């Protein structure tokens, strides 16, 4: 039987921001996605006056959400949310097919300011990370939960795949500010990047992982262990060689980065998916939400003769005259 010949070419040298590039390294039985975010992540993070460390943490959550949400094979939503007892109480990132993202963070400003050079662990504290897949109104939602016990978002992602998906997975996330010369002084812009690698051999036997600790094993019992496949060991080792600068470098194309990593085995890239910052709020939608409240509840919202609502995601402010909002009772507020 003749083998199908896949044409090869030199990796593209032109960097393209705000894209997800799926790839495959058949020789190692691994597949993955690489994310490069520029203007899109900068737009989301600069809409709010977040402290730098909060912006960086939310940026990591955005990268992780894009890496996971872009794998959806249907029109739907992927929502990542943390709830913890740390200074950053909540992170919410919402991916909507085919590539629209919005995000926000809730945090204790005083607690964040009191930390000196805080790590992700310091900011997140203890709680949980929820990942929700919403396939639409007529379909059930799927939600996976993983504990956040003093680790990073990367570590939480690894734990999620180990316990929920049982697919050997490695994730890299990087977020930083880029400084460039501009009229009136240096300009600061946020950049972010990430890579997800998964081991997906044709033989399920090669994907076997160690059993999770049952929690009630007799003291002294040896933990179950399964030797890792050599191909997966090599794939992980290659991913660990990536530094943050390579994931963020605006002069390094995604294809060139993948070639650096996997040129010895050959890497195949697929069509890139574009990503954009886009909130789903609108004046009509906010008005509809206000109309779902009772007359008494809306009356309590009036300040200086107006009902004002600010979107937590994009920081857009919508103001309404009370008499313009008609509730379920069918009567205008007067």
N, C-alpha and C positions, 0 to 999 in steps of 0.2 A: 504494500500500500504506500503510495507516495505521500509525503508530508506536505502540509500547506506551508508555503513560504511567506513569511511576514516581512514586507519591505522594511529596511532600516534607513535611518537618516541621522544627520548630525542634530544634536539638541538645539532647540531654538534659543537664541541669545537675548531676545527682547523681553524684559520683565513685564508682566501684566498684573496689576494689583486687582484686588477685590474679585478673586477667582478661586475656585476649587478645582484641582486637577487630579482625577482618579488615575491610578497606575497599577501595573502588575509586573512582578518579577517571577516568571513561570519557573525558572530554575530553582528558586527557593520556595515555591508554593506560597508566595505571599502576595497580598493585594493591599492597597491603601489609598489614602487621599492626602494631598498637600494643600494647605490654605495659605494664601498671601493676601493680607488686608491692608489697605492704605486709607484713602479718603473715606471709605465706608465706616471703619472703626473710629476714625478721628471725628467724624460727624456725630456719632452716638456719644462718645465720651466727652465731647466739648459742649454738649447741650446742657450739662449740669455742672455746677461748680464743685465737682468732686475733688477731694484731696488726691494727690498724685498716686498714693498707694492704693486707694480705692479704685481709681481709674484703671490702674494696672491689673488689679484682681478681676474687675468686671471685664476687662479686655481678654483675659484668659478664659473667662466663662463664655465670652462671645466666640472665641476661636474653637473651643471645645464643642459648642452648640453647632457651629457651622460644619465641623468635621463629622458630627453625628447626624445632623438634620439632612445634610446633602446626600445621605445614603437612602433616603426614603424613595420608594419606587412608585409612589402614588401622590396625588395632590392632598396635602394635609399639613399638620403642624407638628413641630417638635419643640417641647418646652423644657428648659432646664431651670431648676429653682433650688436654691439653698435656703434653709432656715436653721439658724444656729444661735448660740448664746454669746458669740463673739462680737467685737466692735462692728463688724459688717454683718448685720442681722439677716439680711436677705439679698440674694442676687436673683434676678429673673431675666432670662433671655428667651425670646420667642422667634422661632424660625417658621416661616410660611413658604410653602412651595410657590414658585420654583426657586426662590432664593432671596426672600425679603426678611430682614432681621430688625428687631427692636429690642432694647434692653434697658434695665435700670437697676440701681442699688439703693438699699436702705441701710443707714449706718448711724452710729452714735459719734457725732463729731468730736465731742470732748474725749471719748475713749480712744478714738483714732489719733487725735493730737497728742495724747499722753504717751503713745508708743514711740520709741526711738528705733528707727530702721526696722520696722516690723516685717516679719515674714508672712507668707500665706497662712501658716499655722496660727500666728498671733491674731490675724485679722478674722479668720473664720471661726475659731473656737470649736465647740462640739455641737453636733446637731445631725442633720441629714441632707443628702443631695437627692432630689427627685428628678427623674427623666420621664416625661409624658409624651406619648405618641397619640395624636388626635387625628383619626381618619375621616372625621365629618360627623354630622348630626345623626346619621342613621347607623353608625358603627360604634362599637364599644371602644373606650379608651384603654390604652395599655400604659401602666406606670411601673417603673422600677425604682426602688429605693436603695440607697447605700449610706451607711453611717459615715459621718465626718467626725473623726475622733482625734483631731490634732494633726492632720496631714494636709497635703496640697490637693488641688483639683486634678492634677495628673494622677496622683495616687488613688484618688477616689474613682477616677475613670477606670483605672486598672482593676480595682476591686469590683466595680460594677460589671465589667465584662467577665471577670472570673466567676462571680456568683450568679449573674442573671443570664448572660449569653453563653458562657462557657466556651468562648472563642479566645485563644491566646492573642493578646492585643498589647501593643505599646503605643503610648501617646507622648508627643512632645509639644509644649506650648511656649510661646515667647511673645512678650509685649514690651515695648519701650517707646520713649519719645525720641523723635528725630529733630535735630536742630539744623536749620539752614539759614543762610544769609538772605535777608529781605530788606526792602526799603523801610526805614524806620527802626531797624534792629533785627536781631535773630528771630526767626519764626519757629515755633514748636508745633510739631504734628505727631500724632500717635500712629504707630505702625504695629502690626501683629502678624504672627505666622504660626503655623503648626503642622504637624505630620501625624498621621495615624497609620499603623502597620498591623495587619492581621494575618495569622497563619491559617491557611485554608487549603490543606492538602485534599486530594481526592479520596484518600483512605481515612475514614474516621478514626481508625486505630492510631494513626499518627498524631491525632489531635488530643489524645488522652491527656488529662491533667490529674494532678493529685486530688484525692477526695478531700472535701472540706472537713475541718475538724468537727466531729459530732457534738462536742461539748460535754459528753457524759462518758468518755472513754476512761478506763481504769488508769490510775496514776502510773506513770512509767511506760505506758503504751507507746510504741514507736509510731510516729506519724506516717501516714501513707505517702509514698513517694513514687513518682514516675519520671524516668529520665527524659529530659527535653530532646526533641528531635534536633539533629545536627543543623538542618536547614533553618529552623526557627532560632536556634542559638546564634547562628551567623547573622540572621536578619536583625535580631535584637542588638547584637554587637555593632552592626553598621549604623543603626539608628542612634545609638549612644555616642557615636562620634560627631554627631551634628552639634554645633554650638548655636547659641541664640542668634548671633550675628548672621549666620547663614540663612536662618528662617526669616530674618527681617531685612536683609540687605536689599535696597531698592535697585541696585545695579546687577543683582544676580537673578537670572530667570529661574522659574520653578523647574523647567526641563534640565537646565544645567546643574541644578542642585541634585536632582534625581540621578543624573548621569554620574556625578561625583560619587554618589553613594553606591550605585549598583552597576557601574559600567562593566565590571568583570563578569557579571551574569546576564546582562542585557535587561533593559527595563522598557516596558511598553506603556505609553501614556494614552489617555483617552480624551475625548472632547471636554474642554473646561466648562464649568458651570459658573455663571456670573452671580455675584452677591451684591446686594444693595441695602442701604439703611432706609427703611420705610415703615412708618408707624401706621397702624390701622385705624387710628382715631379720626373722627371728623365731627363737624358741628352737628350734623344730622344724627350721628350715633350718640353723641353726648346728650343731645336734646331728648332722644328716645329713652335713654337711661333715666334722666330726670323725670320724665313723664310716668315712669314706673313707680315713683314714690308717691306717697299720699300728700294731700294738700298741707297737712300739718308738718310733715317732714320737709317739704320744699320751703315752707315758710321759715323754718329754722335755718335754712341755708342762706337766706337773704342777708347781705351785708352792703351797706351804702346803696340800697335800692336795687341791687343786682344779685343774681346768682352766678358765681364764678367757679369754674372747674378747671383745674390744671392737670394735664395728662402726665402721669408719672413716668411714662416712657420717653416722650419727646419734648416734654416741658411746654407744650403748646397750651395757651390759656383761652378758654371759651367763656364769654360772659353773655348772660341772657336777662332780658327784662322779665320779672316774675309773671307778668300777665301774658307773656308769649309762650309760656310752657303750660300745656293742657295735660292734666293727669288722667289716670284711668277712670276717674269719676266723670270725665267728660266736660268739666267746667274749668274755665280759665281762672287762674289765680288773680285776684284783684286786690 
